[in-house]
Amino acid sequence: MTEGASQDKAVESALMRFRIMAWTTGIGLLLLCLNMYLRYVQDVTTVLDVVPRIHGFVYMLYLVTVFDLSFRLKWPLSKGVLVCLAGTIPFLSFVAEHRIARETHADLTAS
């Protein structure tokens, strides 16, 4: 296996980890919003009360995967920070995941 092929394989693996964490973070953020609505608007405590802790842990893993992918693809710092922030706005992690996956696949096929 050549060096370029092994780098492409490493980028593909990093991209897959990022995509999984982007979806997990996005779903967790939606559950967090639902939890906040139920707790503070409806005054209902549910089993979703554990979601904030889980979401915090999942978001940290998301940050690690973004940093890993950004270092492998040599992104500018601003792009990495914007992708990190995408995990804090509902639905934006899904959009970021789609765009990053499309860009990365295009870059890999071009090289």
C-alpha positions as CSV (number, residue, x, y, z in Angstrom):
1,M,0.0,0.0,0.0
2,T,1.4,3.4,-0.9
3,E,1.7,6.3,1.4
4,G,-1.0,8.3,-0.4
5,A,-3.4,5.3,-0.2
6,S,-2.8,4.9,3.5
7,Q,-3.4,8.6,4.1
8,D,-6.6,8.4,2.2
9,K,-7.7,5.4,4.3
10,A,-6.8,7.3,7.5
11,V,-8.9,10.3,6.2
12,E,-11.8,8.1,5.3
13,S,-11.7,6.5,8.8
14,A,-11.5,10.0,10.5
15,L,-14.4,11.1,8.3
16,M,-16.5,8.2,9.3
17,R,-15.8,8.8,13.0
18,F,-16.7,12.5,12.5
19,R,-20.0,11.6,10.7
20,I,-21.1,9.3,13.4
21,M,-20.3,11.8,16.1
22,A,-22.0,14.6,14.2
23,W,-25.2,12.7,14.0
24,T,-24.9,11.5,17.6
25,T,-24.3,15.1,18.8
26,G,-27.2,16.4,16.7
27,I,-29.6,13.9,18.0
28,G,-28.3,14.5,21.6
29,L,-28.8,18.2,21.2
30,L,-32.4,17.7,20.0
31,L,-33.1,15.5,23.0
32,L,-31.5,18.2,25.2
33,C,-33.8,20.8,23.7
34,L,-36.8,18.5,24.4
35,N,-35.6,18.0,27.9
36,M,-35.3,21.7,28.5
37,Y,-38.8,22.3,27.1
38,L,-40.3,19.6,29.3
39,R,-38.5,20.7,32.4
40,Y,-38.8,24.5,32.2
41,V,-42.0,25.0,30.2
42,Q,-44.1,22.0,31.1
43,D,-42.6,21.6,34.6
44,V,-42.2,17.9,33.9
45,T,-39.3,15.8,35.1
46,T,-38.6,12.8,32.9
47,V,-36.0,10.1,32.2
48,L,-34.5,12.7,29.8
49,D,-33.0,14.4,32.8
50,V,-29.8,12.4,32.2
51,V,-29.5,13.8,28.7
52,P,-27.5,17.0,29.6
53,R,-24.7,14.9,31.1
54,I,-24.6,12.4,28.2
55,H,-24.8,15.2,25.7
56,G,-21.8,17.0,27.3
57,F,-19.7,13.8,27.1
58,V,-20.8,13.2,23.5
59,Y,-20.0,16.8,22.5
60,M,-16.5,16.4,23.9
61,L,-16.0,13.3,21.7
62,Y,-17.4,15.3,18.8
63,L,-14.7,17.9,19.4
64,V,-12.0,15.3,19.4
65,T,-13.2,13.9,16.0
66,V,-13.4,17.4,14.5
67,F,-9.8,18.1,15.6
68,D,-8.7,14.8,14.3
69,L,-10.3,15.4,10.9
70,S,-9.1,19.0,10.7
71,F,-5.5,18.0,11.4
72,R,-5.6,15.3,8.8
73,L,-7.1,17.6,6.1
74,K,-5.0,20.6,7.2
75,W,-8.0,22.9,7.6
76,P,-7.5,26.5,8.6
77,L,-8.3,27.1,12.3
78,S,-11.4,29.1,11.5
79,K,-13.0,26.2,9.6
80,G,-12.2,23.8,12.5
81,V,-13.7,26.2,15.0
82,L,-16.9,26.7,12.9
83,V,-17.4,22.9,12.6
84,C,-16.9,22.6,16.3
85,L,-19.5,25.3,16.9
86,A,-21.9,23.4,14.6
87,G,-22.5,20.9,17.4
88,T,-24.0,23.6,19.6
89,I,-26.9,24.7,17.3
90,P,-29.8,22.4,16.7
91,F,-29.8,20.8,13.2
92,L,-26.5,22.5,12.2
93,S,-24.4,19.5,13.0
94,F,-26.4,17.6,10.3
95,V,-25.7,20.3,7.8
96,A,-22.0,20.5,8.7
97,E,-21.7,16.7,8.5
98,H,-23.2,16.7,5.0
99,R,-21.1,19.5,3.6
100,I,-17.8,18.2,5.1
101,A,-18.5,14.7,3.9
102,R,-19.2,16.0,0.4
103,E,-16.1,18.2,0.3
104,T,-13.9,15.5,1.7
105,H,-15.1,12.8,-0.8
106,A,-14.6,15.3,-3.7
107,D,-11.1,16.1,-2.5
108,L,-10.2,12.4,-2.1
109,T,-11.5,11.5,-5.6
110,A,-9.6,14.5,-7.1
111,S,-6.3,13.4,-5.6
